[in-house]
Amino acid sequence: MEENFCAQDFYAECRQCPRECRARRSEGKRAFCGEDSSVRVASAGLHFGEEPLVTVFGGSGTIFFTGCTLRCSFCQNYQISQQGMGSPVSKDDFVRICLTLQDKGAENINLVTGSHHIPAIAEFLSAAKKAGLKIPVAWNSSAYESVESLELLDGLVDIWLPDLKTLNPIMSKSLFEAEDYPKVAKRAIRWMIGKSPLNIVEVEKDGEVKEKMLGGTIIRHLFLPGRTDDTVMTLDWLKSHADGRACISLMSQYTPVPFEGSDAELEARKNSLSAFQNRLVNKEEDKTLRDLIDGYGFEYLFYQDLSDDTSWLPDFRREQPFSNALAKPFWHWKKGLL
């Protein structure tokens, strides 16, 4: 990072994300993402629900940011991504959270949905590394971000965890309010893959050996019930552009969320969700997905077991947003460090 770098310079007429909404965030105006220039966080702690390469033994040190560049109608984190739940953190606060997670045994620092705050987070990360942060840093995002903004994270992020939600612009327009999502996400993911070659090592603890990612990209795709053709389109692209150079994570745990909000908000969400079948994945679809991935023969792929358990859905009003088996919180937006 350049010595004269100033994060606030990017918030004057914001063009950080592909929407380029030009909101005057430095003047307290909120952009499409719902945020001004203050960085807000909802929760931080050890998370054990990520891919095995990321959680390993100690869990992933997740930090959940408030706001988002997308408005996914099915978002499980809608309380923080769309309804503004979270509290401002300073650079010093962020450094303290990172170092606490490192001290508690986190395998990495996992920054969740920070695309709308890349300049500030880059500045914060630089300070954390100077203060003693040594574990890898993971960037967990929707991939709806510009390469020009991602360049600010070059040298600060080791692991990339992007979604590739869909390559169907009709679906992305309906579900994310972003018709250009397929084009933007493909460009961002190509950049991530090129920036961080796979670096996977074996680590041992108490006689047990596991693989751990120190660098590289894991591309996640969530299957939407009833939209098999869209997943085939996505897997085709991943086979051609990512196989052998990145890990693929095909997720089948789509779960209808019991949303809360105003009547107008709920009605708009209902209309958007009509673009697909808002239900759990069934056994027939699960078998089709398994047959598909067997046919593609990806070099490195994760696939979830089918489950009808919905207890993992988070509620960020609680100090423990997730189930106890999934996470151990150390910071909450209402109380700070726990």
Buried (B, 14 or more C-beta within 10 A) or exposed (E): EEEEEEBEEBBBBBBBBBBEBEBBBBEEBBBBBBBBBBBBBBBBBBBBBBBEBBBBBBBBBBBBBBBBBBBBBBBBBBBBBBBBBBBEBEBEBBBBBBBBBBEBBBBBBBBBBBBBBBBBBBBBBBBBBEEEBEBBBBBBBBBBBBBEBBEBBEEBBBBBBBBBBBBBBEBBBBBBBBEBBBBBBBBBBBBBBEBBEBEEEEEEEEEEEBEBBBBBBBBBBBBBBBBBEBBBBBBEBBBEBBBEBBBBBBBBBBBBBEBEBEEEBEEBBEEBBEBBBBEBBBEEBBEBBBEBBEEBEBBBBBBBEBBEEEEBBBEBEEBBBBBEEBBBBBBBBEEEEB
